[in-house]
Amino acid sequence: MKRLTKKEEIIMNHFWEKGPLFVRELRDLYPEPKPQFTTLSTQVRKLEGEGFIDHKDYGPTYQYFAKVTREEYKSRSLVGLIDKYFDNSFINAISALVKEDKVSVDELKELIDLIEKGK
């Protein structure tokens, strides 16, 4: 799955938080200066083409909705990053976090406890 750009992520967050939206409703969620309607519409259609969003017809207008949940996106993005940068090895990814002091030994023990309780 493709990684979202910053602007695309903002759009998706609106859909994830608000649910189905018309482009004009989406535009209203932005602070001033609001993006141009046509620009936003183009971005939404691009996200639709990439499989992130779908739409329902209401006459000449469309109401768009997220086709991918936030959790699915996070999960697929994480797996993609691990595949791309850590030779598809979660151990390599966790080792890198430990080496950079991003994860402590206590956090790893807590993670192991969570995994064992989940089985």
WOKAKA-V154361 format. One record per residue. N is the residue number from 1. RES is the residue in one letter. PHI is phi as a letter, one per 30 degrees, with the letter a starting at -180 (NA if undefined). D_FIRST is the distance of its C-alpha to the first C-alpha in Angstrom with 1 decimal. Layout:
n/res/phi/d_first
N/RES/PHI/D_FIRST
N/RES/PHI/D_FIRST
This chain:
n/res/phi/d_first
1/M/NA/0.0
2/K/d/3.8
3/R/d/6.5
4/L/d/9.2
5/T/d/12.6
6/K/e/15.6
7/K/d/16.8
8/E/d/13.7
9/E/d/13.6
10/I/d/17.3
11/I/d/16.9
12/M/d/14.4
13/N/d/16.8
14/H/d/19.6
15/F/d/18.1
16/W/d/17.3
17/E/d/20.9
18/K/c/22.9
19/G/i/21.4
20/P/e/21.8
21/L/b/23.1
22/F/d/24.7
23/V/e/23.9
24/R/d/27.5
25/E/d/26.9
26/L/e/23.7
27/R/d/25.8
28/D/d/28.6
29/L/d/26.4
30/Y/d/26.3
31/P/d/29.3
32/E/d/31.6
33/P/d/31.1
34/K/d/28.7
35/P/d/26.2
36/Q/d/27.5
37/F/e/26.8
38/T/d/25.7
39/T/d/23.3
40/L/d/21.7
41/S/d/21.7
42/T/d/20.0
43/Q/d/17.2
44/V/d/16.8
45/R/d/16.9
46/K/d/14.2
47/L/d/11.9
48/E/d/13.3
49/G/d/12.6
50/E/d/8.9
51/G/i/9.2
52/F/d/9.5
53/I/b/13.3
54/D/b/16.0
55/H/b/19.7
56/K/b/23.2
57/D/d/26.0
58/Y/b/29.1
59/G/i/31.4
60/P/d/30.5
61/T/b/27.9
62/Y/b/24.6
63/Q/c/23.5
64/Y/c/19.8
65/F/b/18.0
66/A/d/14.7
67/K/c/12.9
68/V/c/10.5
69/T/d/12.7
70/R/e/12.8
71/E/d/13.1
72/E/d/10.0
73/Y/d/8.0
74/K/e/10.3
75/S/d/10.2
76/R/d/6.5
77/S/d/7.0
78/L/d/10.3
79/V/d/9.6
80/G/d/7.5
81/L/d/10.5
82/I/d/13.0
83/D/d/11.9
84/K/d/12.1
85/Y/c/15.2
86/F/b/17.0
87/D/h/17.0
88/N/h/15.0
89/S/c/18.0
90/F/d/18.1
91/I/d/21.8
92/N/d/21.3
93/A/d/19.1
94/I/d/21.8
95/S/d/24.5
96/A/d/23.3
97/L/d/23.4
98/V/d/26.9
99/K/d/28.1
100/E/c/27.2
101/D/h/29.0
102/K/c/25.9
103/V/b/26.5
104/S/c/30.1
105/V/d/31.7
106/D/d/32.6
107/E/d/29.0
108/L/d/28.2
109/K/d/31.1
110/E/d/30.0
111/L/d/26.6
112/I/d/28.4
113/D/e/30.7
114/L/d/27.8
115/I/d/26.3
116/E/d/29.8
117/K/d/30.6
118/G/d/27.5
119/K/d/28.7
